[in-house]
Amino acid sequence: MKRLLVAIFLCSAGVSAEDTLSGHVGLFGIGALAGNGAGFQITPIEVEFEKGEWMFGGGGVVGAIGNGVLIGSIGLRGDRFLHDGWYGGARAGWLIAEDTESYGGQGAFIGAQAGYLFGRTATWGRVGIEVQGALPLFKPRADKPGSVVFPLGGLAVRFLL
């Protein structure tokens, strides 16, 4: 814990007023999800920190696809602002893909996202719209027939305080 505090202090030392670290918590996000069918996704909570042209954060997503596949993930993300509110970045984390009979699997995933952040200069009430993609780095369980493990894509709206 002491090392973490020292690292935060060192990273913030000598930073100009425009380049300070600011944090935002997302209360809710909702979107469309596509994989082996169409569905929806919900982001119950997300934490985001911004420093200069970079955004870092993490959070969880739950969702379902119309053919009965349930999706859950938790991960970290890093984004770079490209122009005004436009950004692009990558994410990595842990993904669970299961159907109602527990066919599927779980493991690491990597992904990417690109979007636009409305109200980037605002302290409160920021809204982001982004396209997302995720690639599972694991295979379905060997003891279960069928495959509910496949690449995912989505369109999401993120509400950040």
C-alpha positions as CSV (number, residue, x, y, z in Angstrom):
1,M,0.0,0.0,0.0
2,K,2.9,2.4,0.8
3,R,4.4,1.7,-2.6
4,L,1.1,2.5,-4.3
5,L,0.9,5.8,-2.5
6,V,4.5,6.7,-3.3
7,A,3.9,5.8,-7.0
8,I,0.8,8.0,-7.1
9,F,2.7,10.9,-5.5
10,L,5.6,10.5,-7.9
11,C,3.3,10.4,-10.9
12,S,1.5,13.6,-9.8
13,A,4.6,15.6,-8.9
14,G,5.4,18.4,-11.3
15,V,2.2,18.1,-13.3
16,S,0.7,21.2,-14.8
17,A,-2.9,22.3,-13.9
18,E,-4.2,21.1,-17.3
19,D,-2.5,17.7,-16.9
20,T,-3.8,16.6,-13.5
21,L,-5.3,13.2,-12.9
22,S,-9.1,13.3,-12.7
23,G,-11.5,10.5,-11.9
24,H,-15.0,9.6,-12.9
25,V,-17.4,6.8,-11.9
26,G,-19.9,5.4,-14.3
27,L,-23.2,4.6,-12.8
28,F,-24.7,2.9,-15.8
29,G,-24.1,1.9,-19.4
30,I,-26.3,0.0,-21.9
31,G,-25.8,-1.2,-25.3
32,A,-26.2,-3.8,-28.1
33,L,-24.1,-7.0,-28.1
34,A,-23.5,-9.2,-31.1
35,G,-21.7,-12.6,-31.4
36,N,-23.4,-15.7,-32.5
37,G,-26.7,-13.7,-32.5
38,A,-27.8,-10.4,-31.2
39,G,-28.4,-9.3,-27.6
40,F,-27.8,-6.6,-25.0
41,Q,-25.2,-5.5,-22.5
42,I,-25.3,-3.6,-19.3
43,T,-22.4,-1.9,-17.5
44,P,-23.4,-1.7,-13.8
45,I,-20.3,0.3,-12.8
46,E,-17.1,1.7,-14.3
47,V,-14.3,3.7,-13.0
48,E,-12.3,6.0,-15.2
49,F,-9.2,8.1,-14.7
50,E,-8.0,10.7,-17.2
51,K,-4.5,12.3,-17.4
52,G,-3.8,14.5,-20.4
53,E,-4.7,12.7,-23.6
54,W,-5.0,9.3,-21.9
55,M,-8.0,7.6,-20.2
56,F,-7.6,4.5,-18.0
57,G,-10.2,2.6,-16.3
58,G,-12.0,-0.7,-15.5
59,G,-15.3,-2.2,-14.8
60,G,-17.7,-5.0,-15.4
61,V,-20.2,-5.9,-18.1
62,V,-23.1,-8.4,-18.1
63,G,-25.2,-9.3,-21.1
64,A,-27.1,-11.9,-23.0
65,I,-27.4,-13.0,-26.6
66,G,-30.7,-14.1,-28.0
67,N,-29.7,-17.7,-28.4
68,G,-29.4,-18.1,-24.6
69,V,-25.8,-17.2,-24.0
70,L,-25.0,-15.2,-20.9
71,I,-21.9,-13.0,-20.9
72,G,-20.0,-11.5,-17.9
73,S,-16.7,-9.8,-17.9
74,I,-14.4,-7.7,-15.8
75,G,-11.5,-5.9,-17.2
76,L,-9.1,-2.9,-17.5
77,R,-9.0,-0.5,-20.4
78,G,-6.7,2.2,-21.7
79,D,-7.7,4.8,-24.3
80,R,-6.0,7.7,-26.1
81,F,-7.8,10.8,-27.2
82,L,-7.3,11.3,-30.9
83,H,-9.1,14.6,-31.7
84,D,-11.5,16.5,-29.5
85,G,-13.7,13.8,-27.9
86,W,-12.8,11.0,-30.2
87,Y,-10.8,8.2,-28.7
88,G,-9.5,4.6,-29.3
89,G,-8.0,2.0,-27.1
90,A,-7.6,-1.5,-25.9
91,R,-8.9,-3.6,-23.0
92,A,-8.1,-6.9,-21.4
93,G,-9.7,-8.9,-18.6
94,W,-11.7,-12.0,-17.6
95,L,-14.7,-13.2,-19.6
96,I,-17.4,-15.8,-18.8
97,A,-19.5,-17.1,-21.7
98,E,-22.2,-19.7,-20.6
99,D,-25.6,-20.9,-21.7
100,T,-28.4,-21.9,-19.4
101,E,-27.0,-25.5,-19.3
102,S,-23.5,-24.3,-18.3
103,Y,-21.9,-25.0,-21.7
104,G,-19.3,-22.5,-22.6
105,G,-16.1,-21.4,-20.8
106,Q,-14.2,-18.7,-19.1
107,G,-10.8,-17.1,-19.3
108,A,-8.8,-14.2,-20.5
109,F,-9.9,-11.9,-23.3
110,I,-8.5,-9.0,-25.2
111,G,-10.4,-6.3,-26.9
112,A,-10.5,-2.8,-28.5
113,Q,-12.9,0.1,-28.5
114,A,-13.3,3.4,-30.3
115,G,-15.8,6.2,-29.6
116,Y,-16.7,9.7,-28.8
117,L,-16.9,11.3,-25.3
118,F,-19.5,14.1,-25.1
119,G,-18.6,16.7,-22.4
120,R,-15.0,15.8,-22.2
121,T,-14.2,19.1,-20.5
122,A,-17.1,18.8,-18.1
123,T,-16.5,17.8,-14.5
124,W,-19.9,16.0,-14.3
125,G,-22.3,14.4,-16.7
126,R,-20.0,12.9,-19.4
127,V,-21.6,10.5,-21.9
128,G,-19.6,8.2,-24.2
129,I,-20.8,6.3,-27.3
130,E,-18.4,3.6,-28.5
131,V,-18.1,0.5,-30.6
132,Q,-16.4,-2.5,-28.9
133,G,-14.9,-5.8,-29.8
134,A,-13.7,-8.7,-27.6
135,L,-11.8,-11.8,-28.5
136,P,-11.8,-14.7,-26.0
137,L,-8.4,-16.3,-25.5
138,F,-9.8,-19.6,-24.3
139,K,-11.5,-22.6,-25.8
140,P,-14.9,-24.0,-24.7
141,R,-14.8,-26.7,-22.0
142,A,-13.8,-30.0,-23.4
143,D,-16.4,-32.0,-21.5
144,K,-19.4,-29.9,-22.9
145,P,-20.7,-30.2,-26.4
146,G,-21.4,-27.2,-28.6
147,S,-19.6,-23.9,-28.6
148,V,-20.9,-20.7,-27.0
149,V,-17.4,-19.2,-27.0
150,F,-17.0,-16.7,-29.9
151,P,-15.7,-13.2,-30.6
152,L,-18.1,-10.4,-29.4
153,G,-18.9,-7.0,-30.8
154,G,-21.0,-4.2,-29.4
155,L,-22.3,-0.6,-29.4
156,A,-22.5,1.0,-26.0
157,V,-23.5,4.2,-24.3
158,R,-21.6,5.0,-21.1
159,F,-22.9,7.5,-18.5
160,L,-20.1,8.9,-16.4
161,L,-20.3,11.3,-13.4
